[in-house]
Amino acid sequence: MLCHGLDQIHLTVRNFERALSFYELALRDLGFQRGYIVPEETAAFFGPFHLWIWQAKDEFKKDRYSQYKPGIRQISFRVRKRRDVDDYYEMLQREKIKVLAEPQEYPKLQRDYYAVHFSDPDGVRLEVVFRPV
């Protein structure tokens, strides 16, 4: 049996409203739309696949994210053309989203691997990447 795709990612966030606004903006140009909000859980998802955000419990709201702690290190969104990475970078600049690394090639990872890195309001590292199949 082979896995045929990644189905869901769930992120716990410190400030649900701030994260909701961020992900609506950051995912829009990648073709994601917000699905429904689950008010009793303070949760929402974005499709076409399910990227969920959940409000942290009160006792954890002050905890800081670090890519070096156990957990998610990075989420990457793959695009079809190299130019899409540059267009996305322009959107990040226009919307004043924190860019961690401008678009560049990463030949140590793969030939023609081209990506921009940015972070969400909690510091989760995100990437938009083009790489040929």
C-alpha positions as CSV (number, residue, x, y, z in Angstrom):
1,M,0.0,0.0,0.0
2,L,1.3,3.5,-0.9
3,C,0.3,6.8,0.6
4,H,-1.4,8.8,-2.1
5,G,-1.2,12.3,-0.5
6,L,-1.0,14.3,2.6
7,D,-4.5,14.8,3.9
8,Q,-4.4,17.2,6.9
9,I,-2.1,19.4,8.9
10,H,-3.2,20.8,12.3
11,L,-1.5,23.9,13.9
12,T,-2.2,25.2,17.3
13,V,-1.9,29.0,17.5
14,R,-1.6,31.5,20.3
15,N,-4.0,34.0,18.9
16,F,-6.8,32.5,16.7
17,E,-8.1,35.7,15.2
18,R,-4.6,36.9,14.3
19,A,-3.7,33.5,12.8
20,L,-7.0,33.3,10.9
21,S,-6.4,36.7,9.2
22,F,-2.8,35.8,8.4
23,Y,-3.6,32.4,6.9
24,E,-6.5,33.8,4.9
25,L,-4.1,36.3,3.3
26,A,-1.0,34.0,3.0
27,L,-2.9,31.1,1.5
28,R,-5.2,33.0,-0.9
29,D,-2.7,33.3,-3.7
30,L,-1.9,29.6,-3.4
31,G,-5.5,28.7,-4.1
32,F,-6.6,27.9,-0.6
33,Q,-10.0,29.1,0.7
34,R,-11.2,29.1,4.3
35,G,-13.7,26.4,5.0
36,Y,-15.9,26.5,8.0
37,I,-15.0,27.7,11.5
38,V,-15.8,25.4,14.4
39,P,-16.8,28.1,17.0
40,E,-17.0,25.7,20.0
41,E,-13.5,24.5,19.4
42,T,-12.1,27.9,18.1
43,A,-10.8,26.1,15.0
44,A,-10.9,26.6,11.2
45,F,-9.6,24.9,8.1
46,F,-8.4,26.0,4.7
47,G,-8.7,23.8,1.6
48,P,-8.1,22.3,-1.0
49,F,-6.6,20.0,1.6
50,H,-7.2,20.5,5.2
51,L,-4.8,22.9,6.9
52,W,-6.4,23.4,10.3
53,I,-5.6,26.1,12.9
54,W,-6.7,25.7,16.5
55,Q,-6.7,28.1,19.4
56,A,-4.1,27.1,22.1
57,K,-5.5,26.4,25.6
58,D,-5.0,29.3,28.0
59,E,-2.1,27.6,29.9
60,F,-0.1,27.3,26.6
61,K,-0.8,30.7,25.0
62,K,2.6,32.2,26.3
63,D,4.6,29.3,24.9
64,R,6.9,30.3,22.1
65,Y,7.4,28.3,18.9
66,S,10.9,27.1,17.9
67,Q,11.7,25.1,14.8
68,Y,14.3,23.4,16.9
69,K,11.9,22.0,19.5
70,P,10.0,18.7,18.8
71,G,7.1,19.3,16.4
72,I,6.7,20.9,13.0
73,R,9.8,22.5,11.6
74,Q,8.4,23.8,8.4
75,I,5.4,23.6,6.0
76,S,6.2,23.9,2.3
77,F,3.8,24.7,-0.4
78,R,4.8,23.6,-3.9
79,V,4.0,25.8,-6.9
80,R,4.1,24.9,-10.6
81,K,6.5,27.6,-12.0
82,R,9.6,29.3,-10.7
83,R,8.0,32.6,-11.5
84,D,5.2,31.7,-9.0
85,V,7.8,31.9,-6.2
86,D,8.8,35.4,-7.3
87,D,5.2,36.5,-7.6
88,Y,4.5,35.1,-4.1
89,Y,7.5,37.0,-2.7
90,E,6.1,40.2,-4.1
91,M,2.8,39.6,-2.3
92,L,4.7,38.9,1.0
93,Q,6.5,42.3,0.6
94,R,3.3,44.1,-0.3
95,E,1.4,42.7,2.7
96,K,4.4,43.2,5.0
97,I,4.6,39.5,5.9
98,K,7.9,38.6,7.6
99,V,10.3,37.1,5.1
100,L,13.0,34.9,6.5
101,A,14.8,34.3,3.2
102,E,14.3,35.9,-0.1
103,P,13.8,33.7,-3.2
104,Q,16.9,31.8,-4.0
105,E,18.1,28.4,-5.2
106,Y,19.1,25.7,-2.7
107,P,21.4,23.4,-4.8
108,K,22.4,21.4,-1.7
109,L,18.7,20.2,-1.4
110,Q,18.0,19.6,-5.1
111,R,19.0,20.9,-8.4
112,D,16.7,23.8,-9.4
113,Y,15.1,23.9,-5.9
114,Y,13.9,27.5,-5.7
115,A,12.1,28.9,-2.7
116,V,11.1,31.8,-0.5
117,H,10.8,31.4,3.3
118,F,8.5,33.3,5.6
119,S,6.8,32.9,9.0
120,D,3.4,33.0,10.5
121,P,2.5,35.2,13.5
122,D,3.7,32.5,15.9
123,G,7.0,32.0,14.1
124,V,6.2,28.8,12.2
125,R,8.5,28.6,9.2
126,L,6.6,28.4,5.9
127,E,8.0,28.0,2.4
128,V,6.7,28.4,-1.2
129,V,8.9,26.2,-3.4
130,F,9.3,25.3,-7.0
131,R,11.2,22.2,-7.9
132,P,11.0,20.2,-11.1
133,V,9.7,16.7,-10.8
